[in-house]
Amino acid sequence: MTVTLKTEGDISSIQMDDGKVNVFSPDMIQNFNDILDQIPIDKGAVLITGREGMFSAGFDLKVMMSSPENAAAMVKSGFKLLMRVFTFPRPIVAACSGHAIALGAFLLCSCDHRIGCKGDFKIGANELRNNMIVPTPILELAKFRLIKSHKQRALLNAEMYSIEDAVAPGYLDEVTDQDKLFELAMAKAKDLATLAHPQYLQTKKLDQEDVAAKIYSGIDTLGAIN
């Protein structure tokens, strides 16, 4: 299994670890969805982390290059997974344990609070450096989460940010030392787990209503990836 679940009190901890760079292949996407199915939606909070030095390097490029049809199917399912995280009924904290590239960066953007660990790691969207467009679902998510003054740099300029610099554009909320990452992220998750239900979900829906509709519409109209 590339995605595993551990439960500690009201905290559901999801760890991504494929032994390499945590790419989102069709199997990993399905694995992640299966894990989300097991998590309570009426209480607690969620913590997502990667392996040491790597949060996620994005989509599986081998699948992306195999055929336009395979790429389109994987991308659509990956974006739907982002939306499950983005709209999840309970708070989700991300512990960014290393590099977060492409879909990995936008998984961070889908979470409610993002903490990165200090180190020689990069966060960013490199699609335009890999002959790919940034499609509507990602653009809309970026408009919602990233700081307006950084959108040109982060998306069209495909700028990669160091962990320490990733708070300014909005990829992260805070940064800590590597040996304190999990402790700090768990403390934040426990704090957010105390937020009221169903009031948290009701407020989240109101906040996300417009952007969620645009993202879902963009997913529905996705074609083959060029």
C-alpha positions in Angstrom: 0.0 0.0 0.0 1.3 3.4 -0.9 -1.1 5.3 1.4 -1.7 4.1 4.9 -4.0 5.2 7.7 -3.4 5.4 11.5 -5.8 6.7 14.1 -4.9 8.4 17.3 -8.0 9.6 19.2 -9.9 11.9 16.9 -7.0 12.3 14.4 -6.8 10.2 11.3 -3.2 10.3 10.0 -2.7 9.6 6.3 0.9 8.8 5.2 1.9 8.7 1.5 5.0 6.5 1.0 5.7 4.6 -2.2 9.4 4.3 -1.3 10.3 6.8 -4.1 8.8 10.2 -4.8 5.1 9.6 -4.0 3.8 9.9 -7.5 0.0 9.8 -8.0 -0.6 6.8 -10.2 -4.1 5.4 -10.8 -3.4 2.9 -8.1 -2.2 5.5 -5.6 -5.2 7.7 -6.3 -7.5 4.7 -5.7 -5.6 3.8 -2.6 -6.0 7.4 -1.3 -9.7 7.4 -2.0 -10.2 4.1 -0.2 -8.4 5.6 2.8 -10.7 8.7 2.8 -13.7 6.4 2.8 -12.6 5.1 6.2 -12.3 8.4 7.9 -15.2 9.9 10.0 -16.8 12.9 8.4 -18.7 14.1 11.5 -15.9 14.4 14.0 -12.1 14.8 14.4 -9.5 16.0 11.9 -7.1 14.6 9.3 -3.4 14.8 9.0 -1.7 14.1 5.7 2.1 13.7 5.4 4.6 12.1 3.0 7.9 10.3 3.4 11.1 12.0 4.7 12.2 14.5 2.1 9.2 14.0 -0.2 5.6 15.1 0.1 4.7 14.3 -3.5 6.2 14.8 -6.9 2.8 14.9 -8.6 1.3 12.7 -11.3 3.0 9.5 -12.5 4.8 10.7 -15.7 5.0 7.1 -17.0 1.2 6.9 -17.1 1.1 10.5 -18.4 3.3 9.6 -21.4 1.7 6.2 -22.1 -1.3 7.6 -24.1 -3.6 10.7 -24.1 -6.5 8.6 -22.9 -4.6 7.1 -19.9 -3.3 10.6 -19.0 -6.7 12.2 -19.2 -8.3 9.5 -17.0 -5.5 9.7 -14.4 -5.7 13.5 -14.3 -9.4 13.6 -14.0 -9.4 11.1 -11.1 -6.5 13.0 -9.5 -8.4 16.3 -9.6 -11.5 14.6 -8.2 -9.3 13.4 -5.3 -8.0 17.0 -4.7 -11.7 18.1 -4.5 -12.4 15.3 -1.9 -9.6 16.8 0.2 -10.5 20.4 -0.5 -14.2 19.9 0.5 -13.7 17.3 3.2 -16.3 17.8 6.0 -13.6 17.9 8.7 -10.4 20.0 8.9 -7.3 18.6 7.1 -3.7 19.5 8.1 -0.8 18.9 5.7 2.7 18.1 7.1 4.9 18.9 4.1 7.8 16.6 4.8 9.9 17.5 1.7 9.4 18.4 -2.0 5.9 19.1 -3.2 5.8 19.4 -7.0 2.9 19.9 -9.4 -0.1 17.9 -8.0 1.9 17.6 -4.8 1.8 21.4 -4.4 -1.9 21.5 -5.2 -2.6 18.8 -2.7 -1.1 21.3 -0.2 -3.5 23.9 -1.6 -6.4 21.6 -1.0 -5.7 21.3 2.7 -6.9 23.6 5.4 -3.6 24.2 7.2 -0.2 23.5 5.7 3.1 23.2 7.7 6.4 22.6 6.0 9.7 21.4 7.4 13.0 23.3 6.9 15.4 21.8 4.4 16.6 21.9 0.8 13.2 21.3 -0.6 11.1 22.9 -3.3 7.4 23.6 -3.7 5.8 24.6 -7.0 3.9 24.0 -10.2 6.3 23.0 -13.0 3.7 22.1 -15.6 4.7 24.8 -18.1 8.3 23.6 -17.9 7.1 20.1 -18.8 5.1 21.0 -21.9 1.8 20.8 -20.1 -0.9 23.4 -19.6 -2.3 24.4 -16.2 -6.0 23.4 -16.5 -9.0 25.2 -15.2 -9.5 23.1 -12.0 -5.9 23.9 -10.9 -6.2 27.6 -11.9 -9.4 28.0 -9.9 -7.9 26.2 -6.8 -4.8 28.5 -7.2 -7.0 31.6 -7.4 -8.7 30.5 -4.1 -5.5 29.6 -2.2 -2.5 31.5 -3.6 -1.8 35.1 -2.9 -2.8 37.3 -5.9 0.6 39.0 -6.2 2.3 35.5 -6.6 -0.1 33.9 -9.1 1.9 35.0 -12.2 5.2 33.8 -10.7 3.7 30.5 -9.3 1.7 29.4 -12.3 2.7 31.1 -15.6 6.3 31.6 -14.6 6.4 28.1 -13.0 8.5 29.4 -10.1 9.8 26.8 -7.6 9.8 28.1 -4.0 12.0 27.0 -1.2 10.2 25.7 1.9 11.1 28.9 3.7 9.8 31.1 0.9 6.6 29.1 0.3 4.5 30.9 2.9 4.5 34.2 1.0 2.7 32.8 -2.1 0.3 30.7 0.1 1.5 27.2 -0.5 2.2 26.9 3.3 0.9 28.6 6.4 4.0 28.0 8.5 7.5 26.4 8.6 9.2 24.5 11.4 12.3 22.3 12.0 12.2 18.8 10.6 12.3 17.1 14.0 9.3 19.2 15.1 7.1 18.8 12.0 4.9 15.9 13.0 4.5 17.1 16.6 3.4 20.6 15.5 1.1 19.2 12.8 -0.5 16.8 15.2 -1.0 19.6 17.7 -2.7 21.7 15.0 -4.9 18.8 13.9 -6.0 18.2 17.5 -6.8 21.9 17.9 -8.9 21.9 14.7 -10.6 18.7 15.7 -12.4 20.6 18.4 -14.3 22.8 15.8 -18.0 22.3 15.9 -19.9 19.9 13.7 -21.9 20.4 11.5 -21.2 24.2 11.7 -17.7 23.7 10.4 -18.9 21.9 7.2 -21.7 24.4 6.7 -19.3 27.4 6.9 -16.8 25.6 4.6 -19.4 25.0 2.0 -20.4 28.7 2.0 -16.8 29.7 1.7 -16.0 27.3 -1.1 -19.3 27.3 -3.0 -18.3 29.4 -6.0 -14.8 28.0 -6.6 -16.0 24.4 -6.1 -18.6 24.8 -8.8 -16.0 26.1 -11.2 -13.6 23.3 -10.4 -16.2 20.6 -10.8 -17.2 22.1 -14.1 -13.6 22.2 -15.2 -13.1 18.6 -14.3 -16.2 17.6 -16.3 -14.9 19.2 -19.4 -11.4 17.9 -19.3 -10.2 16.2 -22.5 -7.1 14.5 -23.5 -3.9 16.0 -21.9 -1.4 17.4 -24.4 
